[in-house]
Amino acid sequence: MPELSHRRRLLVLAICCMSLLIVSLDNTVLNVALPSVQRDLDAPTSGLQWTIDAYTLVLASLLMLAGSTADRIGRKKVFMAGLVVFSIGSLLCSLAPNLELLIVFRMVQAVGGSMLNPVAMSIITNTFTDPRERARAIGAWGGVVGISMAAGPLAGGLLVESVGWRSIFWVNIPVGLAALLLTLRFVPESRAPRARRPDPVGQVLVIALFGSLTYAIIEAPDSGPGTVVPFAVVACAALLALLRYEPRRAEPLIDLRFFRSAPFSGATVIAISAFAALGGFLFLSTLYLQNVRGLDALHAGLWMLPMAAPCFLCAPLSGRLVGSRGPRLPLLVAGAAMTASGVLFAAFEAETSNATLFAGYVLFGIGFGFVNAPITNTAVSGMPRAQAGVAAAVASTSRQLGQTLGVAIVGAVLAAGIGSSSYKDVFVSAARPGWWVLTGCGLAVLVLGFVTSGRWARGTAERTAEKLESAEVRQVVGASERA
């Protein structure tokens, strides 16, 4: 990639952030619309779970493929294709006549979305080469998640109440088209110095693992063991096959050597935990506010602002702290705040009082606002720039997998607790195990944030980067000799 002026780099960052905005906004807006979708399309709780998880599941399955493909054939090319597919998928979602087709069209959306976030992060990583400048850029990138969380519930509530839930998908279309035109004009093409070969077997195994695991969790409350157990077996078999097959490939879809770096492994698990907490938190909050308290979509969106506003304010602060002091402090703040929020709901039934509900939302917003920037920075900063797309895709995959599992597990726990009862009668007691799950996620962020951000962890990252670069050089030399 050619060296760009400071102003041009900021423009590239803004264009990449536009793609993150529509992908992130789509999830937060849709959460507010879930009760309306439930009434309009007569959807059960598991149907609502699939409306969210069909999207995040496809994203998680295809992000690494998109990252490596972009490194191989060109990041700008793949990014533009993603904008087109995502915009078309959004239009189809707005026209869906039933729940089944809405889920299918959400998967189309996700195919486009898989080409956006990891590729945009790779573009940013290769545009901002100075570590401090890159940390600030990633902080701004993380701040967009805060913007989507702040704007999403309120915008979703306004759209659902004034026009209907289908209108939430219309927002993506003009933003996607604007980002497409700006990318065509201002974003330079870039690719990895040496193309990585596709790994179709690894890709199929990833899809089998994520898909079967999610299906087993979501359908567990409503289906018997005869339905769930085979999918659980497929998930275990796919995981074992991945662990055996991928290390034998010269250029695997998932380079397991990355995980020798303690910060990278920590960032991966932290991303899964934090976004599992986010997915479960939004799912429980939306259903509680509208189906138990009886609020309309707009007022439910307003009630979520105490969570969204701190997230918006803390995300850029987290980015600056990562750039100046490293990832440990933001991760510790994030883990402590998310754990405290979970305990407030699980042990003290925060839903039953406006004061505790407000405090729980604020704490979660602070925690999630601090967690995103250190995840991204840690995942890509210790890796060779030639593999930035793959490293960023693993981090993005961890986020989407976490959100998928959060909605699946918490939704399954909630569905099992409610059974045939009404939401108003048993929601608080039925949701308590789900809140304990989210507390555990916050605790994982806290502990891993401390363990994987010290001197020992940085040493493992440096040794891993040296080995990866040495292996890359040997592959290049070997390819030249064969030619």
matplotlib code that plots the C-alpha trace (Angstrom):
import matplotlib.pyplot as plt

x = [0.0, 1.4, 2.2, -0.8, -1.0, -2.4, -5.7, -6.1, -5.4, -8.1, -10.5, -9.7, -10.4, -13.8, -14.8, -13.9, -15.8, -18.9, -18.9, -18.5, -21.4, -23.9, -22.9, -23.0, -26.1, -27.9, -27.6, -28.5, -31.4, -32.8, -32.6, -35.1, -37.3, -37.4, -40.8, -42.4, -40.9, -42.2, -45.8, -45.8, -44.3, -45.6, -42.1, -41.2, -38.2, -36.0, -37.1, -35.9, -32.6, -32.2, -33.0, -29.9, -27.7, -28.3, -26.5, -23.7, -23.2, -22.5, -20.3, -18.3, -18.0, -16.8, -14.7, -11.4, -12.1, -12.9, -9.7, -7.4, -9.1, -8.8, -5.0, -4.8, -6.9, -7.1, -8.7, -10.4, -12.0, -13.4, -14.5, -16.5, -18.1, -19.1, -20.8, -22.9, -24.0, -24.7, -26.9, -28.8, -29.3, -30.7, -33.2, -34.3, -34.7, -37.1, -39.3, -39.3, -42.9, -42.2, -39.8, -38.0, -37.2, -36.1, -33.6, -32.4, -32.0, -30.2, -27.7, -27.3, -26.6, -24.0, -22.2, -21.7, -20.8, -18.1, -16.3, -16.4, -15.1, -12.0, -11.1, -11.6, -9.5, -6.8, -6.9, -6.6, -3.7, -1.8, -2.7, -1.6, 1.9, 3.0, 2.0, 0.7, -1.2, -2.6, -3.8, -5.6, -7.2, -8.3, -9.7, -11.8, -12.9, -14.0, -15.8, -18.0, -19.3, -20.2, -22.0, -24.0, -25.0, -26.0, -27.8, -29.1, -31.7, -33.1, -33.1, -34.6, -37.3, -38.2, -38.3, -40.3, -42.9, -43.3, -42.8, -42.5, -39.7, -38.9, -37.6, -34.6, -33.0, -33.5, -30.9, -28.1, -28.8, -27.8, -24.9, -23.7, -24.0, -22.1, -19.3, -19.1, -18.6, -16.1, -14.1, -14.0, -12.6, -10.3, -9.2, -6.1, -5.8, -3.6, -2.8, -0.4, 3.1, 2.5, -0.9, -2.2, -3.8, -7.5, -8.3, -11.7, -11.5, -10.7, -13.6, -16.1, -14.9, -15.4, -18.9, -19.7, -18.4, -20.1, -23.4, -23.9, -22.8, -25.2, -28.1, -27.6, -27.7, -30.7, -32.8, -32.0, -35.0, -37.6, -36.1, -35.3, -31.8, -32.3, -32.3, -29.6, -27.0, -26.1, -25.3, -23.2, -21.3, -20.8, -19.4, -16.9, -15.8, -15.3, -13.2, -11.0, -10.6, -9.6, -7.0, -5.5, -5.8, -4.9, -1.3, -0.4, -1.1, 1.5, -1.2, -4.1, -7.4, -6.7, -3.0, -2.9, 0.6, -1.0, -2.3, 1.2, 1.1, -0.6, -1.9, -3.4, -5.0, -6.2, -7.7, -9.5, -11.1, -11.8, -13.6, -15.7, -16.6, -17.2, -19.4, -21.3, -22.1, -23.2, -25.4, -27.1, -27.4, -29.2, -31.4, -32.6, -32.9, -35.1, -37.5, -37.7, -38.4, -41.0, -42.6, -42.5, -42.6, -44.8, -42.8, -43.0, -39.9, -39.1, -39.2, -37.3, -34.6, -34.5, -34.0, -31.0, -29.3, -27.7, -25.8, -25.1, -23.9, -21.0, -20.0, -19.8, -17.8, -15.4, -14.5, -12.2, -10.7, -9.9, -8.2, -6.0, -5.1, -4.1, -1.9, -0.2, -0.2, -1.0, -4.1, -4.0, -5.8, -8.7, -9.2, -9.2, -11.8, -13.9, -13.9, -14.6, -17.5, -19.1, -18.8, -20.4, -23.2, -23.9, -23.9, -26.3, -28.9, -28.1, -27.9, -30.0, -32.7, -31.7, -34.7, -37.2, -36.0, -35.4, -32.3, -30.6, -31.7, -30.1, -26.9, -26.6, -26.9, -24.3, -21.8, -22.2, -21.9, -18.6, -17.3, -18.1, -16.8, -13.4, -13.1, -13.2, -10.0, -7.6, -9.0, -8.4, -5.0, -3.7, -4.9, -3.1, -0.2, 2.0, 1.5, 3.5, 1.8, 1.6, -0.9, -2.9, -6.0, -6.0, -5.2, -7.9, -10.4, -9.7, -10.4, -13.6, -14.6, -14.2, -16.5, -19.2, -18.9, -19.2, -22.3, -23.8, -23.1, -24.3, -27.7, -27.9, -27.0, -28.9, -31.9, -31.9, -31.7, -34.5, -36.7, -36.2, -37.1, -40.2, -41.6, -45.3, -45.7, -46.0, -43.0, -44.6, -45.1, -41.6, -39.2, -37.0, -36.5, -36.1, -33.5, -31.4, -29.2, -28.6, -27.3, -25.0, -23.6, -23.0, -21.3, -18.9, -18.1, -17.2, -15.0, -13.2, -12.4, -11.0, -8.8, -7.5, -7.0, -4.6, -2.8, -2.3, -1.0, 2.1, 5.8, 5.6, 2.7, 4.5, 7.5, 5.4, 4.0, 7.5, 8.7, 5.6, 6.0, 9.7, 8.7, 5.9, 8.2, 10.9, 8.5, 7.2, 10.7, 11.4, 8.2, 9.1, 12.6, 11.3, 8.7, 11.5, 13.8, 11.0, 10.2]
y = [0.0, 3.4, 5.9, 8.2, 11.7, 12.2, 13.6, 10.7, 8.2, 9.8, 9.6, 5.9, 5.4, 7.2, 5.0, 1.8, 3.0, 3.5, -0.2, -1.1, 1.3, -0.4, -3.9, -3.0, -0.8, -3.6, -5.8, -3.2, -1.9, -5.4, -6.3, -3.4, -4.7, -8.4, -8.1, -6.5, -9.2, -11.8, -10.4, -9.8, -13.1, -15.2, -16.2, -18.3, -17.5, -19.9, -18.1, -14.8, -16.4, -17.6, -14.1, -12.9, -16.0, -16.8, -13.5, -13.8, -17.5, -16.9, -14.0, -16.1, -18.9, -16.8, -14.0, -15.9, -16.9, -13.3, -12.0, -14.4, -13.9, -10.2, -10.6, -12.7, -11.0, -7.4, -5.8, -3.0, -5.5, -7.7, -4.7, -3.3, -6.7, -6.9, -3.5, -4.6, -7.9, -6.4, -3.7, -6.2, -8.5, -5.5, -4.8, -8.4, -8.5, -5.5, -7.5, -10.8, -12.2, -14.7, -15.7, -18.4, -16.0, -13.3, -15.8, -16.7, -13.1, -12.3, -15.0, -13.1, -10.0, -11.8, -13.0, -9.4, -8.4, -11.1, -9.1, -5.8, -5.7, -7.9, -6.5, -2.9, -3.7, -5.0, -1.9, 0.2, -1.8, -1.4, 2.3, 3.3, 1.8, 3.8, 1.8, 4.8, 6.2, 2.7, 2.4, 5.7, 4.7, 1.4, 3.4, 5.5, 2.2, 0.9, 4.1, 3.4, 0.4, 2.8, 5.1, 2.1, 1.1, 4.7, 5.4, 1.9, 1.5, 5.0, 4.9, 1.5, 2.5, 5.5, 3.5, 0.6, 2.9, 5.2, 3.0, -0.6, -3.1, -3.5, 0.0, -0.8, -2.5, 0.5, 2.5, 0.3, 0.9, 4.6, 4.2, 1.2, 2.9, 6.0, 3.8, 2.0, 5.2, 6.6, 3.4, 3.3, 6.9, 7.1, 3.7, 2.3, -1.4, -3.5, -7.2, -9.4, -9.6, -13.3, -14.9, -17.5, -20.6, -21.4, -24.0, -25.5, -28.4, -26.1, -23.8, -26.7, -27.9, -24.4, -24.1, -27.6, -26.8, -23.4, -24.4, -27.7, -26.3, -23.3, -25.5, -27.9, -25.1, -23.2, -26.3, -28.0, -26.6, -27.7, -30.8, -34.2, -35.7, -37.6, -34.3, -32.4, -35.1, -35.8, -32.2, -32.0, -35.1, -33.3, -30.3, -32.3, -34.3, -31.1, -29.5, -32.6, -32.7, -29.0, -29.5, -32.5, -31.1, -27.5, -27.8, -30.1, -27.4, -24.9, -22.2, -23.2, -21.3, -21.0, -20.8, -22.5, -21.1, -17.7, -19.2, -19.7, -16.0, -15.5, -12.0, -13.3, -16.3, -14.1, -11.6, -14.4, -15.8, -12.3, -11.4, -14.5, -13.8, -10.1, -10.4, -13.4, -11.1, -8.4, -10.8, -12.2, -8.8, -7.2, -10.3, -10.4, -6.6, -6.2, -9.0, -7.7, -4.1, -4.8, -8.1, -7.7, -4.0, -3.4, -0.5, 0.3, 0.1, 3.8, 3.8, 0.5, 2.2, 5.2, 2.8, 1.3, 4.7, 4.4, 1.4, 2.9, 6.3, 5.1, 2.7, 5.5, 7.7, 5.0, 3.4, 6.3, 6.7, 3.0, 3.4, 6.2, 4.2, 1.2, 3.5, 5.1, 2.4, -0.9, -3.1, -4.2, -1.3, -1.1, -4.9, -4.8, -1.9, -3.8, -7.1, -5.5, -3.4, -6.3, -8.6, -6.1, -5.6, -9.3, -9.8, -6.9, -8.7, -12.3, -11.8, -8.6, -8.8, -5.4, -5.5, -5.0, -1.5, 1.5, 2.5, -0.9, -1.4, 2.0, 1.1, -2.3, -0.7, 1.9, -0.6, -2.9, 0.1, 1.1, -2.4, -3.0, 0.4, -0.4, -3.9, -3.5, -1.5, -3.8, -6.9, -5.6, -4.0, -7.1, -9.4, -7.6, -5.8, -8.8, -10.4, -9.9, -7.3, -9.7, -11.8, -8.8, -9.9, -13.3, -12.1, -9.4, -12.0, -14.4, -11.5, -10.6, -14.3, -14.5, -11.5, -13.0, -16.5, -15.0, -13.1, -16.2, -18.3, -15.6, -15.4, -19.2, -20.1, -17.3, -17.7, -21.5, -20.9, -18.4, -20.6, -23.6, -21.4, -19.9, -23.1, -22.5, -19.7, -16.0, -13.7, -11.4, -14.2, -15.9, -13.8, -12.6, -16.0, -17.7, -15.1, -15.4, -18.4, -16.3, -13.4, -15.7, -16.8, -13.2, -12.7, -15.5, -13.9, -10.6, -12.5, -14.3, -10.8, -9.7, -12.7, -13.2, -9.4, -9.6, -12.8, -12.2, -8.6, -8.8, -9.3, -13.0, -12.7, -10.1, -12.4, -15.2, -12.7, -11.7, -15.3, -16.2, -13.3, -14.2, -17.8, -16.8, -14.3, -17.0, -19.5, -16.9, -16.2, -20.0, -20.4, -17.5, -18.8, -22.4, -21.0, -19.0, -22.1, -24.3, -21.6]
z = [0.0, -0.9, 1.9, 2.3, 3.7, 7.2, 5.8, 3.4, 6.2, 8.3, 5.3, 4.9, 8.6, 8.3, 5.3, 7.2, 10.2, 8.0, 7.3, 11.0, 11.8, 9.6, 10.7, 14.4, 14.2, 12.5, 15.6, 18.2, 16.2, 15.6, 19.3, 20.0, 17.2, 18.4, 20.3, 17.2, 15.0, 17.4, 17.2, 13.5, 12.4, 15.3, 16.3, 19.4, 21.6, 19.5, 16.4, 17.9, 18.7, 15.1, 13.8, 15.7, 15.5, 11.8, 11.1, 13.7, 12.9, 9.2, 10.1, 12.5, 9.9, 7.0, 8.6, 8.4, 4.8, 3.9, 5.7, 3.9, 0.6, 0.9, 1.7, -1.4, -4.1, -2.8, 0.3, -1.6, -4.0, -1.2, 0.8, -2.0, -2.8, 0.9, 0.8, -2.2, -0.8, 2.6, 1.1, -1.0, 2.0, 4.0, 1.3, 1.2, 5.0, 4.8, 2.4, 4.2, 4.4, 7.1, 9.8, 7.8, 4.9, 7.3, 8.8, 5.3, 4.2, 7.5, 6.3, 3.0, 4.9, 6.9, 3.8, 2.9, 6.5, 6.7, 3.9, 5.8, 9.4, 9.2, 5.8, 7.0, 10.1, 7.8, 5.7, 8.9, 10.1, 6.9, 6.6, 10.1, 10.4, 13.5, 16.6, 18.6, 15.6, 14.9, 18.5, 18.3, 15.0, 16.5, 19.5, 17.0, 15.4, 18.7, 19.4, 16.4, 18.3, 21.1, 18.6, 17.3, 20.8, 21.7, 18.4, 17.8, 20.5, 20.1, 16.3, 16.3, 18.7, 16.6, 13.4, 14.9, 16.5, 13.5, 10.5, 11.6, 12.2, 8.5, 8.3, 10.5, 7.5, 5.2, 7.1, 5.8, 2.2, 1.8, 4.2, 2.3, -1.1, 0.2, 1.6, -1.7, -3.7, -1.3, -1.2, -5.0, -5.1, -2.0, -0.7, -2.3, -3.2, -1.0, -0.5, 1.3, -0.3, -0.9, -1.6, 0.8, -0.7, 0.1, 2.7, 1.7, 4.2, 7.1, 6.0, 5.9, 9.4, 10.8, 9.4, 10.8, 14.2, 14.7, 13.0, 14.8, 18.2, 17.9, 16.7, 19.7, 22.2, 20.8, 20.2, 23.5, 25.5, 22.8, 21.3, 22.7, 23.1, 19.9, 18.0, 19.9, 20.7, 17.0, 16.4, 19.6, 18.3, 14.9, 16.7, 18.8, 15.7, 13.7, 16.5, 16.7, 13.0, 12.9, 15.6, 13.7, 10.1, 10.3, 11.7, 8.8, 6.2, 5.2, 4.9, 7.1, 7.4, 11.2, 11.9, 15.3, 15.8, 16.6, 19.8, 21.1, 21.9, 25.3, 24.4, 21.2, 22.9, 25.7, 23.3, 21.5, 24.7, 26.1, 22.8, 23.0, 26.7, 26.3, 23.2, 24.7, 27.6, 25.1, 23.1, 26.2, 27.9, 24.9, 24.4, 28.1, 28.4, 25.2, 26.1, 29.7, 28.9, 26.3, 27.2, 31.0, 31.7, 28.7, 27.2, 23.5, 21.3, 21.7, 25.5, 25.6, 23.5, 25.8, 28.8, 27.1, 26.8, 30.3, 28.9, 25.5, 26.5, 28.8, 26.0, 23.6, 26.0, 27.2, 23.9, 22.7, 26.2, 26.1, 22.7, 24.1, 27.2, 25.0, 23.0, 26.0, 28.7, 27.1, 27.2, 30.9, 32.6, 30.1, 30.4, 34.1, 34.2, 31.6, 33.5, 36.9, 35.5, 33.6, 36.5, 38.9, 36.4, 36.2, 39.9, 40.3, 38.1, 39.2, 43.0, 43.6, 40.8, 39.4, 37.0, 39.9, 40.8, 38.5, 40.5, 40.3, 36.7, 35.8, 37.7, 36.1, 32.6, 33.4, 34.7, 31.7, 29.3, 31.0, 30.8, 27.2, 26.2, 27.6, 26.2, 22.4, 21.7, 23.7, 22.0, 18.6, 19.3, 21.1, 18.4, 15.5, 17.1, 17.8, 14.3, 11.1, 9.0, 6.1, 8.1, 9.4, 7.6, 9.1, 12.6, 12.5, 11.1, 14.0, 16.4, 14.6, 14.4, 18.2, 18.6, 16.4, 17.9, 21.4, 20.5, 18.8, 21.9, 24.3, 22.6, 22.2, 25.8, 27.5, 25.2, 25.9, 29.6, 29.5, 27.3, 29.6, 32.7, 31.2, 29.6, 29.0, 31.4, 30.5, 30.5, 33.1, 35.6, 35.7, 33.7, 36.6, 38.1, 34.7, 33.6, 36.8, 35.5, 32.4, 34.4, 36.3, 32.9, 32.0, 35.4, 34.5, 31.2, 33.0, 35.4, 32.5, 31.0, 34.3, 35.0, 31.5, 31.1, 34.0, 33.1, 29.4, 29.5, 31.6, 30.8, 30.4, 28.0, 25.9, 25.7, 24.2, 21.7, 20.6, 20.2, 18.3, 15.9, 15.3, 14.5, 12.2, 10.3, 10.0, 8.7, 6.2, 4.9, 4.5, 2.5, 0.3, -0.3, -1.0, -3.5, -5.3, -5.5, -6.9, -9.5]

ax = plt.figure().add_subplot(projection="3d")
ax.plot(x, y, z, "-o")
ax.set_aspect("equal")
plt.show()
